Amino acid sequence: MSAMQPLALGPDELGECARWVEADRELWRVDIVAGCAYRARNPTAAAPEVRRESFEGEVGFAIPRRGGGAVVGVERELWLVDDDGGRHQLLELDERPENRFNDAVCDQQGRLWAGTFARDRRQGAANLYRIDPDGATELVLSGLTISNGIGWLDDGATLHFIDSPTQRLEAFDVEIDAGRLGGRRTLAEVDAADGSPDGLCIDAEDCTWVALFGGGEVRRYDRSGRQVGRLAVPVPHPTSPCLGGERGTELFVTTTRHRLELVERERWPLAGHVFLAEVGVLAQPLLSFGG
């Protein structure tokens, strides 16, 4: 693995939800508190081509749609955004106003699995939903606080998931056709002194990369939960990793400077930027929303 290097992207106040979109050769990310979704073409260039979409409210994620455009989680609302800028609200969750959409992924059936985040950190107040392409919504997991990293193994038969305050990377068996969760088990636990597990991605070797918020690193776990690698990030709060890039083996990591005091921002002037390292392992294909 190579050392992480900053890209000319950011600084974001709270960068999140990194996604490499191979069809467009773009790196997607959001700045949650700024209410922005970004699409960067040639992200490693000195002057990347960046397209920004701004929204009224905090943006949890932006993920491609099969027919073009994006599905975007804004506060408790789900929006369909066309490539020409047209927008259509698909749904609004019936959740407490302190909650908002956070991380999300799509499955092979084109369904969106999206979690919520309790901004007041109320334990058990957040949830995970499965949203069908037509907007039909089903609660699949409750009792969460900060629904974060989500990813698939075994062609969708296994879900890796993080509820950050639990300090655990968990695995669920999945009833694929029904889109429901089955057996649940802990794969790995992170000592709180090492940071809080945040976003994740899964590579082509079925290993899971987890960003450690407050720990300044990304860890790689094999499918049994054994740590098999680590990569230092030169700022304290990495948030979301994804694999892709020109060779398909580059790890992009979003970071945040949100709530850093002035002295901390001076100490870590690159906080909030996107970082990149060559890691020598391929990404899994990114799945898109069918709506």
TORVOVEX-846101 format. One record per residue (C-alpha): residue number from 1; x, y, z. Coordinates in nm, 3 decimals. Last residue first. Example, Ala and Ser with C-alpha at 12.3 -4.5 7.8 and 13.67 -1.06 7.14 Angstrom:
BEGIN
<site><num>2</num><X>1.367</X><Y>-0.106</Y><Z>0.714</Z></site>
<site><num>1</num><X>1.230</X><Y>-0.450</Y><Z>0.780</Z></site>
***
This chain:
BEGIN
<site><num>291</num><X>-3.607</X><Y>0.391</Y><Z>-0.928</Z></site>
<site><num>290</num><X>-3.363</X><Y>0.106</Y><Z>-0.985</Z></site>
<site><num>289</num><X>-3.093</X><Y>0.239</Y><Z>-0.756</Z></site>
<site><num>288</num><X>-2.735</X><Y>0.152</Y><Z>-0.852</Z></site>
<site><num>287</num><X>-2.478</X><Y>-0.110</Y><Z>-0.747</Z></site>
<site><num>286</num><X>-2.107</X><Y>-0.026</Y><Z>-0.745</Z></site>
<site><num>285</num><X>-1.893</X><Y>-0.314</Y><Z>-0.871</Z></site>
<site><num>284</num><X>-1.661</X><Y>-0.459</Y><Z>-0.603</Z></site>
<site><num>283</num><X>-1.332</X><Y>-0.279</Y><Z>-0.589</Z></site>
<site><num>282</num><X>-0.995</X><Y>-0.420</Y><Z>-0.681</Z></site>
<site><num>281</num><X>-0.693</X><Y>-0.464</Y><Z>-0.455</Z></site>
<site><num>280</num><X>-0.349</X><Y>-0.307</Y><Z>-0.492</Z></site>
<site><num>279</num><X>-0.385</X><Y>-0.043</Y><Z>-0.218</Z></site>
<site><num>278</num><X>-0.293</X><Y>0.279</Y><Z>-0.402</Z></site>
<site><num>277</num><X>-0.379</X><Y>0.564</Y><Z>-0.165</Z></site>
<site><num>276</num><X>-0.609</X><Y>0.867</Y><Z>-0.194</Z></site>
<site><num>275</num><X>-0.733</X><Y>1.139</Y><Z>0.041</Z></site>
<site><num>274</num><X>-1.037</X><Y>1.367</Y><Z>0.023</Z></site>
<site><num>273</num><X>-1.012</X><Y>1.693</Y><Z>0.216</Z></site>
<site><num>272</num><X>-1.203</X><Y>1.783</Y><Z>0.533</Z></site>
<site><num>271</num><X>-0.894</X><Y>1.800</Y><Z>0.754</Z></site>
<site><num>270</num><X>-0.602</X><Y>1.918</Y><Z>0.541</Z></site>
<site><num>269</num><X>-0.514</X><Y>2.205</Y><Z>0.776</Z></site>
<site><num>268</num><X>-0.465</X><Y>1.963</Y><Z>1.068</Z></site>
<site><num>267</num><X>-0.293</X><Y>2.166</Y><Z>1.343</Z></site>
<site><num>266</num><X>-0.459</X><Y>2.490</Y><Z>1.233</Z></site>
<site><num>265</num><X>-0.795</X><Y>2.318</Y><Z>1.226</Z></site>
<site><num>264</num><X>-0.723</X><Y>2.184</Y><Z>1.576</Z></site>
<site><num>263</num><X>-0.642</X><Y>2.531</Y><Z>1.708</Z></site>
<site><num>262</num><X>-0.965</X><Y>2.662</Y><Z>1.559</Z></site>
<site><num>261</num><X>-1.170</X><Y>2.388</Y><Z>1.727</Z></site>
<site><num>260</num><X>-1.282</X><Y>2.092</Y><Z>1.517</Z></site>
<site><num>259</num><X>-1.660</X><Y>2.062</Y><Z>1.516</Z></site>
<site><num>258</num><X>-1.673</X><Y>1.952</Y><Z>1.152</Z></site>
<site><num>257</num><X>-1.327</X><Y>1.913</Y><Z>0.998</Z></site>
<site><num>256</num><X>-1.427</X><Y>1.596</Y><Z>0.815</Z></site>
<site><num>255</num><X>-1.274</X><Y>1.325</Y><Z>0.599</Z></site>
<site><num>254</num><X>-1.346</X><Y>1.135</Y><Z>0.278</Z></site>
<site><num>253</num><X>-1.127</X><Y>0.839</Y><Z>0.185</Z></site>
<site><num>252</num><X>-1.047</X><Y>0.719</Y><Z>-0.168</Z></site>
<site><num>251</num><X>-0.874</X><Y>0.381</Y><Z>-0.203</Z></site>
<site><num>250</num><X>-0.718</X><Y>0.315</Y><Z>-0.542</Z></site>
<site><num>249</num><X>-0.725</X><Y>-0.031</Y><Z>-0.696</Z></site>
<site><num>248</num><X>-0.963</X><Y>0.027</Y><Z>-0.988</Z></site>
<site><num>247</num><X>-0.671</X><Y>0.134</Y><Z>-1.203</Z></site>
<site><num>246</num><X>-0.822</X><Y>0.470</Y><Z>-1.301</Z></site>
<site><num>245</num><X>-1.001</X><Y>0.512</Y><Z>-0.971</Z></site>
<site><num>244</num><X>-1.198</X><Y>0.266</Y><Z>-0.765</Z></site>
<site><num>243</num><X>-1.229</X><Y>0.172</Y><Z>-0.398</Z></site>
<site><num>242</num><X>-1.435</X><Y>0.357</Y><Z>-0.141</Z></site>
<site><num>241</num><X>-1.373</X><Y>0.481</Y><Z>0.212</Z></site>
<site><num>240</num><X>-1.601</X><Y>0.696</Y><Z>0.433</Z></site>
<site><num>239</num><X>-1.543</X><Y>0.904</Y><Z>0.747</Z></site>
<site><num>238</num><X>-1.179</X><Y>0.976</Y><Z>0.824</Z></site>
<site><num>237</num><X>-1.148</X><Y>1.196</Y><Z>1.137</Z></site>
<site><num>236</num><X>-0.799</X><Y>1.251</Y><Z>1.276</Z></site>
<site><num>235</num><X>-0.607</X><Y>1.374</Y><Z>0.971</Z></site>
<site><num>234</num><X>-0.303</X><Y>1.209</Y><Z>0.806</Z></site>
<site><num>233</num><X>-0.489</X><Y>0.883</Y><Z>0.733</Z></site>
<site><num>232</num><X>-0.296</X><Y>0.570</Y><Z>0.834</Z></site>
<site><num>231</num><X>-0.375</X><Y>0.248</Y><Z>0.648</Z></site>
<site><num>230</num><X>-0.440</X><Y>-0.079</Y><Z>0.822</Z></site>
<site><num>229</num><X>-0.435</X><Y>-0.442</Y><Z>0.721</Z></site>
<site><num>228</num><X>-0.550</X><Y>-0.797</Y><Z>0.790</Z></site>
<site><num>227</num><X>-0.778</X><Y>-0.749</Y><Z>1.091</Z></site>
<site><num>226</num><X>-0.968</X><Y>-1.074</Y><Z>1.145</Z></site>
<site><num>225</num><X>-1.345</X><Y>-1.041</Y><Z>1.115</Z></site>
<site><num>224</num><X>-1.403</X><Y>-1.378</Y><Z>0.945</Z></site>
<site><num>223</num><X>-1.467</X><Y>-1.204</Y><Z>0.611</Z></site>
<site><num>222</num><X>-1.127</X><Y>-1.036</Y><Z>0.623</Z></site>
<site><num>221</num><X>-1.088</X><Y>-0.699</Y><Z>0.793</Z></site>
<site><num>220</num><X>-0.912</X><Y>-0.389</Y><Z>0.658</Z></site>
<site><num>219</num><X>-0.868</X><Y>-0.086</Y><Z>0.883</Z></site>
<site><num>218</num><X>-0.875</X><Y>0.280</Y><Z>0.783</Z></site>
<site><num>217</num><X>-0.691</X><Y>0.527</Y><Z>1.002</Z></site>
<site><num>216</num><X>-0.696</X><Y>0.857</Y><Z>1.191</Z></site>
<site><num>215</num><X>-0.863</X><Y>0.718</Y><Z>1.502</Z></site>
<site><num>214</num><X>-1.122</X><Y>0.987</Y><Z>1.562</Z></site>
<site><num>213</num><X>-1.352</X><Y>0.834</Y><Z>1.305</Z></site>
<site><num>212</num><X>-1.214</X><Y>0.491</Y><Z>1.214</Z></site>
<site><num>211</num><X>-1.290</X><Y>0.421</Y><Z>0.849</Z></site>
<site><num>210</num><X>-1.363</X><Y>0.053</Y><Z>0.781</Z></site>
<site><num>209</num><X>-1.240</X><Y>-0.151</Y><Z>0.483</Z></site>
<site><num>208</num><X>-1.410</X><Y>-0.491</Y><Z>0.448</Z></site>
<site><num>207</num><X>-1.246</X><Y>-0.787</Y><Z>0.278</Z></site>
<site><num>206</num><X>-1.442</X><Y>-1.000</Y><Z>0.031</Z></site>
<site><num>205</num><X>-1.145</X><Y>-1.025</Y><Z>-0.210</Z></site>
<site><num>204</num><X>-1.320</X><Y>-0.795</Y><Z>-0.458</Z></site>
<site><num>203</num><X>-1.330</X><Y>-0.518</Y><Z>-0.197</Z></site>
<site><num>202</num><X>-1.595</X><Y>-0.416</Y><Z>0.054</Z></site>
<site><num>201</num><X>-1.653</X><Y>-0.056</Y><Z>0.162</Z></site>
<site><num>200</num><X>-1.711</X><Y>0.100</Y><Z>0.502</Z></site>
<site><num>199</num><X>-1.823</X><Y>0.418</Y><Z>0.676</Z></site>
<site><num>198</num><X>-1.782</X><Y>0.486</Y><Z>1.049</Z></site>
<site><num>197</num><X>-1.620</X><Y>0.274</Y><Z>1.320</Z></site>
<site><num>196</num><X>-1.535</X><Y>0.497</Y><Z>1.621</Z></site>
<site><num>195</num><X>-1.175</X><Y>0.562</Y><Z>1.719</Z></site>
<site><num>194</num><X>-0.883</X><Y>0.359</Y><Z>1.853</Z></site>
<site><num>193</num><X>-0.949</X><Y>0.446</Y><Z>2.219</Z></site>
<site><num>192</num><X>-1.304</X><Y>0.315</Y><Z>2.173</Z></site>
<site><num>191</num><X>-1.160</X><Y>-0.031</Y><Z>2.111</Z></site>
<site><num>190</num><X>-1.304</X><Y>-0.166</Y><Z>1.788</Z></site>
<site><num>189</num><X>-1.496</X><Y>-0.494</Y><Z>1.780</Z></site>
<site><num>188</num><X>-1.502</X><Y>-0.735</Y><Z>1.488</Z></site>
<site><num>187</num><X>-1.736</X><Y>-0.981</Y><Z>1.320</Z></site>
<site><num>186</num><X>-2.038</X><Y>-0.963</Y><Z>1.551</Z></site>
<site><num>185</num><X>-2.331</X><Y>-1.182</Y><Z>1.448</Z></site>
<site><num>184</num><X>-2.688</X><Y>-1.150</Y><Z>1.321</Z></site>
<site><num>183</num><X>-2.912</X><Y>-1.413</Y><Z>1.162</Z></site>
<site><num>182</num><X>-3.186</X><Y>-1.290</Y><Z>0.928</Z></site>
<site><num>181</num><X>-3.244</X><Y>-0.959</Y><Z>0.752</Z></site>
<site><num>180</num><X>-3.516</X><Y>-0.903</Y><Z>0.496</Z></site>
<site><num>179</num><X>-3.520</X><Y>-0.825</Y><Z>0.125</Z></site>
<site><num>178</num><X>-3.782</X><Y>-1.088</Y><Z>0.044</Z></site>
<site><num>177</num><X>-3.587</X><Y>-1.219</Y><Z>-0.254</Z></site>
<site><num>176</num><X>-3.249</X><Y>-1.190</Y><Z>-0.082</Z></site>
<site><num>175</num><X>-3.327</X><Y>-1.329</Y><Z>0.262</Z></site>
<site><num>174</num><X>-3.013</X><Y>-1.179</Y><Z>0.415</Z></site>
<site><num>173</num><X>-2.777</X><Y>-1.316</Y><Z>0.682</Z></site>
<site><num>172</num><X>-2.639</X><Y>-1.030</Y><Z>0.887</Z></site>
<site><num>171</num><X>-2.282</X><Y>-0.933</Y><Z>0.971</Z></site>
<site><num>170</num><X>-2.161</X><Y>-0.683</Y><Z>1.230</Z></site>
<site><num>169</num><X>-1.866</X><Y>-0.445</Y><Z>1.263</Z></site>
<site><num>168</num><X>-1.881</X><Y>-0.321</Y><Z>1.620</Z></site>
<site><num>167</num><X>-1.805</X><Y>-0.008</Y><Z>1.828</Z></site>
<site><num>166</num><X>-2.173</X><Y>-0.010</Y><Z>1.940</Z></site>
<site><num>165</num><X>-2.181</X><Y>0.370</Y><Z>1.903</Z></site>
<site><num>164</num><X>-2.120</X><Y>0.341</Y><Z>1.526</Z></site>
<site><num>163</num><X>-2.406</X><Y>0.117</Y><Z>1.415</Z></site>
<site><num>162</num><X>-2.204</X><Y>-0.061</Y><Z>1.147</Z></site>
<site><num>161</num><X>-2.318</X><Y>-0.316</Y><Z>0.888</Z></site>
<site><num>160</num><X>-2.194</X><Y>-0.601</Y><Z>0.672</Z></site>
<site><num>159</num><X>-2.477</X><Y>-0.772</Y><Z>0.483</Z></site>
<site><num>158</num><X>-2.458</X><Y>-1.132</Y><Z>0.362</Z></site>
<site><num>157</num><X>-2.672</X><Y>-1.301</Y><Z>0.093</Z></site>
<site><num>156</num><X>-2.625</X><Y>-1.007</Y><Z>-0.145</Z></site>
<site><num>155</num><X>-2.403</X><Y>-1.175</Y><Z>-0.401</Z></site>
<site><num>154</num><X>-2.200</X><Y>-1.339</Y><Z>-0.122</Z></site>
<site><num>153</num><X>-2.093</X><Y>-1.009</Y><Z>0.035</Z></site>
<site><num>152</num><X>-2.263</X><Y>-0.673</Y><Z>0.061</Z></site>
<site><num>151</num><X>-2.195</X><Y>-0.337</Y><Z>0.228</Z></site>
<site><num>150</num><X>-2.326</X><Y>-0.088</Y><Z>0.484</Z></site>
<site><num>149</num><X>-2.131</X><Y>0.165</Y><Z>0.696</Z></site>
<site><num>148</num><X>-2.336</X><Y>0.396</Y><Z>0.920</Z></site>
<site><num>147</num><X>-2.661</X><Y>0.379</Y><Z>1.112</Z></site>
<site><num>146</num><X>-2.595</X><Y>0.608</Y><Z>1.407</Z></site>
<site><num>145</num><X>-2.834</X><Y>0.525</Y><Z>1.694</Z></site>
<site><num>144</num><X>-3.003</X><Y>0.194</Y><Z>1.613</Z></site>
<site><num>143</num><X>-3.300</X><Y>0.019</Y><Z>1.773</Z></site>
<site><num>142</num><X>-3.462</X><Y>-0.076</Y><Z>1.445</Z></site>
<site><num>141</num><X>-3.374</X><Y>-0.301</Y><Z>1.151</Z></site>
<site><num>140</num><X>-3.568</X><Y>-0.387</Y><Z>0.834</Z></site>
<site><num>139</num><X>-3.830</X><Y>-0.112</Y><Z>0.818</Z></site>
<site><num>138</num><X>-4.001</X><Y>-0.141</Y><Z>0.482</Z></site>
<site><num>137</num><X>-4.052</X><Y>0.127</Y><Z>0.218</Z></site>
<site><num>136</num><X>-4.234</X><Y>0.121</Y><Z>-0.115</Z></site>
<site><num>135</num><X>-4.074</X><Y>0.398</Y><Z>-0.323</Z></site>
<site><num>134</num><X>-4.124</X><Y>0.239</Y><Z>-0.665</Z></site>
<site><num>133</num><X>-3.758</X><Y>0.129</Y><Z>-0.678</Z></site>
<site><num>132</num><X>-3.796</X><Y>-0.046</Y><Z>-0.340</Z></site>
<site><num>131</num><X>-3.672</X><Y>0.112</Y><Z>-0.019</Z></site>
<site><num>130</num><X>-3.525</X><Y>-0.111</Y><Z>0.251</Z></site>
<site><num>129</num><X>-3.493</X><Y>0.074</Y><Z>0.579</Z></site>
<site><num>128</num><X>-3.248</X><Y>0.090</Y><Z>0.870</Z></site>
<site><num>127</num><X>-3.344</X><Y>0.271</Y><Z>1.191</Z></site>
<site><num>126</num><X>-3.254</X><Y>0.539</Y><Z>1.445</Z></site>
<site><num>125</num><X>-3.388</X><Y>0.609</Y><Z>1.796</Z></site>
<site><num>124</num><X>-3.208</X><Y>0.325</Y><Z>1.978</Z></site>
<site><num>123</num><X>-2.987</X><Y>0.555</Y><Z>2.184</Z></site>
<site><num>122</num><X>-3.064</X><Y>0.923</Y><Z>2.148</Z></site>
<site><num>121</num><X>-2.749</X><Y>1.066</Y><Z>1.990</Z></site>
<site><num>120</num><X>-2.922</X><Y>1.407</Y><Z>1.946</Z></site>
<site><num>119</num><X>-2.854</X><Y>1.383</Y><Z>1.573</Z></site>
<site><num>118</num><X>-3.014</X><Y>1.038</Y><Z>1.559</Z></site>
<site><num>117</num><X>-2.891</X><Y>0.899</Y><Z>1.228</Z></site>
<site><num>116</num><X>-3.094</X><Y>0.706</Y><Z>0.973</Z></site>
<site><num>115</num><X>-3.018</X><Y>0.409</Y><Z>0.752</Z></site>
<site><num>114</num><X>-3.073</X><Y>0.339</Y><Z>0.385</Z></site>
<site><num>113</num><X>-3.092</X><Y>0.012</Y><Z>0.193</Z></site>
<site><num>112</num><X>-3.197</X><Y>0.105</Y><Z>-0.160</Z></site>
<site><num>111</num><X>-3.340</X><Y>-0.161</Y><Z>-0.391</Z></site>
<site><num>110</num><X>-3.198</X><Y>-0.212</Y><Z>-0.741</Z></site>
<site><num>109</num><X>-3.230</X><Y>-0.591</Y><Z>-0.722</Z></site>
<site><num>108</num><X>-2.852</X><Y>-0.624</Y><Z>-0.696</Z></site>
<site><num>107</num><X>-2.854</X><Y>-0.422</Y><Z>-0.376</Z></site>
<site><num>106</num><X>-2.817</X><Y>-0.047</Y><Z>-0.322</Z></site>
<site><num>105</num><X>-2.620</X><Y>0.129</Y><Z>-0.050</Z></site>
<site><num>104</num><X>-2.693</X><Y>0.390</Y><Z>0.217</Z></site>
<site><num>103</num><X>-2.534</X><Y>0.611</Y><Z>0.486</Z></site>
<site><num>102</num><X>-2.723</X><Y>0.880</Y><Z>0.680</Z></site>
<site><num>101</num><X>-3.083</X><Y>0.991</Y><Z>0.644</Z></site>
<site><num>100</num><X>-3.202</X><Y>1.226</Y><Z>0.916</Z></site>
<site><num>99</num><X>-3.332</X><Y>1.207</Y><Z>1.271</Z></site>
<site><num>98</num><X>-3.397</X><Y>1.491</Y><Z>1.517</Z></site>
<site><num>97</num><X>-3.727</X><Y>1.557</Y><Z>1.337</Z></site>
<site><num>96</num><X>-3.866</X><Y>1.221</Y><Z>1.459</Z></site>
<site><num>95</num><X>-3.942</X><Y>0.974</Y><Z>1.179</Z></site>
<site><num>94</num><X>-4.219</X><Y>0.923</Y><Z>0.923</Z></site>
<site><num>93</num><X>-3.979</X><Y>0.905</Y><Z>0.631</Z></site>
<site><num>92</num><X>-4.042</X><Y>1.128</Y><Z>0.331</Z></site>
<site><num>91</num><X>-4.078</X><Y>0.987</Y><Z>-0.017</Z></site>
<site><num>90</num><X>-3.988</X><Y>1.010</Y><Z>-0.388</Z></site>
<site><num>89</num><X>-3.930</X><Y>1.383</Y><Z>-0.414</Z></site>
<site><num>88</num><X>-3.862</X><Y>1.472</Y><Z>-0.776</Z></site>
<site><num>87</num><X>-3.577</X><Y>1.682</Y><Z>-0.912</Z></site>
<site><num>86</num><X>-3.464</X><Y>1.799</Y><Z>-1.257</Z></site>
<site><num>85</num><X>-3.098</X><Y>1.895</Y><Z>-1.279</Z></site>
<site><num>84</num><X>-3.029</X><Y>1.770</Y><Z>-1.633</Z></site>
<site><num>83</num><X>-2.870</X><Y>1.451</Y><Z>-1.497</Z></site>
<site><num>82</num><X>-3.189</X><Y>1.383</Y><Z>-1.306</Z></site>
<site><num>81</num><X>-3.221</X><Y>1.398</Y><Z>-0.926</Z></site>
<site><num>80</num><X>-3.453</X><Y>1.160</Y><Z>-0.742</Z></site>
<site><num>79</num><X>-3.504</X><Y>1.278</Y><Z>-0.385</Z></site>
<site><num>78</num><X>-3.555</X><Y>1.087</Y><Z>-0.060</Z></site>
<site><num>77</num><X>-3.663</X><Y>1.292</Y><Z>0.240</Z></site>
<site><num>76</num><X>-3.576</X><Y>1.251</Y><Z>0.609</Z></site>
<site><num>75</num><X>-3.294</X><Y>1.514</Y><Z>0.597</Z></site>
<site><num>74</num><X>-3.186</X><Y>1.492</Y><Z>0.233</Z></site>
<site><num>73</num><X>-3.111</X><Y>1.141</Y><Z>0.101</Z></site>
<site><num>72</num><X>-3.019</X><Y>1.157</Y><Z>-0.268</Z></site>
<site><num>71</num><X>-3.098</X><Y>0.919</Y><Z>-0.554</Z></site>
<site><num>70</num><X>-2.890</X><Y>1.012</Y><Z>-0.855</Z></site>
<site><num>69</num><X>-2.898</X><Y>1.074</Y><Z>-1.226</Z></site>
<site><num>68</num><X>-2.902</X><Y>0.813</Y><Z>-1.497</Z></site>
<site><num>67</num><X>-3.136</X><Y>0.523</Y><Z>-1.570</Z></site>
<site><num>66</num><X>-2.971</X><Y>0.289</Y><Z>-1.325</Z></site>
<site><num>65</num><X>-2.966</X><Y>0.552</Y><Z>-1.051</Z></site>
<site><num>64</num><X>-2.640</X><Y>0.662</Y><Z>-0.892</Z></site>
<site><num>63</num><X>-2.601</X><Y>0.717</Y><Z>-0.515</Z></site>
<site><num>62</num><X>-2.597</X><Y>1.041</Y><Z>-0.313</Z></site>
<site><num>61</num><X>-2.586</X><Y>1.022</Y><Z>0.066</Z></site>
<site><num>60</num><X>-2.669</X><Y>1.188</Y><Z>0.397</Z></site>
<site><num>59</num><X>-2.745</X><Y>1.542</Y><Z>0.283</Z></site>
<site><num>58</num><X>-2.835</X><Y>1.797</Y><Z>0.552</Z></site>
<site><num>57</num><X>-3.103</X><Y>2.048</Y><Z>0.460</Z></site>
<site><num>56</num><X>-3.216</X><Y>2.256</Y><Z>0.165</Z></site>
<site><num>55</num><X>-3.013</X><Y>2.106</Y><Z>-0.118</Z></site>
<site><num>54</num><X>-2.711</X><Y>2.193</Y><Z>-0.334</Z></site>
<site><num>53</num><X>-2.589</X><Y>1.991</Y><Z>-0.633</Z></site>
<site><num>52</num><X>-2.223</X><Y>2.034</Y><Z>-0.725</Z></site>
<site><num>51</num><X>-2.033</X><Y>1.925</Y><Z>-1.038</Z></site>
<site><num>50</num><X>-1.656</X><Y>1.904</Y><Z>-1.014</Z></site>
<site><num>49</num><X>-1.400</X><Y>1.881</Y><Z>-1.296</Z></site>
<site><num>48</num><X>-1.074</X><Y>1.820</Y><Z>-1.112</Z></site>
<site><num>47</num><X>-0.800</X><Y>2.087</Y><Z>-1.110</Z></site>
<site><num>46</num><X>-0.469</X><Y>1.928</Y><Z>-1.010</Z></site>
<site><num>45</num><X>-0.605</X><Y>1.596</Y><Z>-1.133</Z></site>
<site><num>44</num><X>-0.673</X><Y>1.302</Y><Z>-0.902</Z></site>
<site><num>43</num><X>-1.051</X><Y>1.349</Y><Z>-0.917</Z></site>
<site><num>42</num><X>-1.061</X><Y>1.327</Y><Z>-1.298</Z></site>
<site><num>41</num><X>-1.439</X><Y>1.376</Y><Z>-1.287</Z></site>
<site><num>40</num><X>-1.575</X><Y>1.484</Y><Z>-0.950</Z></site>
<site><num>39</num><X>-1.946</X><Y>1.452</Y><Z>-0.865</Z></site>
<site><num>38</num><X>-2.045</X><Y>1.641</Y><Z>-0.551</Z></site>
<site><num>37</num><X>-2.355</X><Y>1.642</Y><Z>-0.330</Z></site>
<site><num>36</num><X>-2.413</X><Y>1.944</Y><Z>-0.107</Z></site>
<site><num>35</num><X>-2.615</X><Y>2.026</Y><Z>0.206</Z></site>
<site><num>34</num><X>-2.324</X><Y>2.204</Y><Z>0.376</Z></site>
<site><num>33</num><X>-2.379</X><Y>1.987</Y><Z>0.684</Z></site>
<site><num>32</num><X>-2.350</X><Y>1.660</Y><Z>0.494</Z></site>
<site><num>31</num><X>-2.078</X><Y>1.734</Y><Z>0.244</Z></site>
<site><num>30</num><X>-2.144</X><Y>1.457</Y><Z>-0.005</Z></site>
<site><num>29</num><X>-1.927</X><Y>1.234</Y><Z>-0.222</Z></site>
<site><num>28</num><X>-1.907</X><Y>1.101</Y><Z>-0.578</Z></site>
<site><num>27</num><X>-1.587</X><Y>1.012</Y><Z>-0.760</Z></site>
<site><num>26</num><X>-1.639</X><Y>0.999</Y><Z>-1.133</Z></site>
<site><num>25</num><X>-1.533</X><Y>0.773</Y><Z>-1.419</Z></site>
<site><num>24</num><X>-1.888</X><Y>0.803</Y><Z>-1.557</Z></site>
<site><num>23</num><X>-1.959</X><Y>0.430</Y><Z>-1.586</Z></site>
<site><num>22</num><X>-1.715</X><Y>0.356</Y><Z>-1.302</Z></site>
<site><num>21</num><X>-1.897</X><Y>0.554</Y><Z>-1.037</Z></site>
<site><num>20</num><X>-1.661</X><Y>0.553</Y><Z>-0.735</Z></site>
<site><num>19</num><X>-1.858</X><Y>0.627</Y><Z>-0.418</Z></site>
<site><num>18</num><X>-1.755</X><Y>0.825</Y><Z>-0.107</Z></site>
<site><num>17</num><X>-2.047</X><Y>0.873</Y><Z>0.134</Z></site>
<site><num>16</num><X>-1.907</X><Y>1.146</Y><Z>0.359</Z></site>
<site><num>15</num><X>-1.735</X><Y>1.485</Y><Z>0.388</Z></site>
<site><num>14</num><X>-1.835</X><Y>1.695</Y><Z>0.689</Z></site>
<site><num>13</num><X>-1.712</X><Y>2.054</Y><Z>0.651</Z></site>
<site><num>12</num><X>-1.563</X><Y>1.964</Y><Z>0.318</Z></site>
<site><num>11</num><X>-1.222</X><Y>2.098</Y><Z>0.222</Z></site>
<site><num>10</num><X>-1.257</X><Y>2.001</Y><Z>-0.046</Z></site>
<site><num>9</num><X>-1.116</X><Y>1.817</Y><Z>-0.343</Z></site>
<site><num>8</num><X>-0.763</X><Y>1.886</Y><Z>-0.473</Z></site>
<site><num>7</num><X>-0.655</X><Y>1.544</Y><Z>-0.350</Z></site>
<site><num>6</num><X>-0.457</X><Y>1.465</Y><Z>-0.036</Z></site>
<site><num>5</num><X>-0.212</X><Y>1.171</Y><Z>-0.035</Z></site>
<site><num>4</num><X>-0.235</X><Y>0.849</Y><Z>0.164</Z></site>
<site><num>3</num><X>0.079</X><Y>0.637</Y><Z>0.183</Z></site>
<site><num>2</num><X>0.113</X><Y>0.353</Y><Z>-0.069</Z></site>
<site><num>1</num><X>0.000</X><Y>0.000</Y><Z>0.000</Z></site>
***
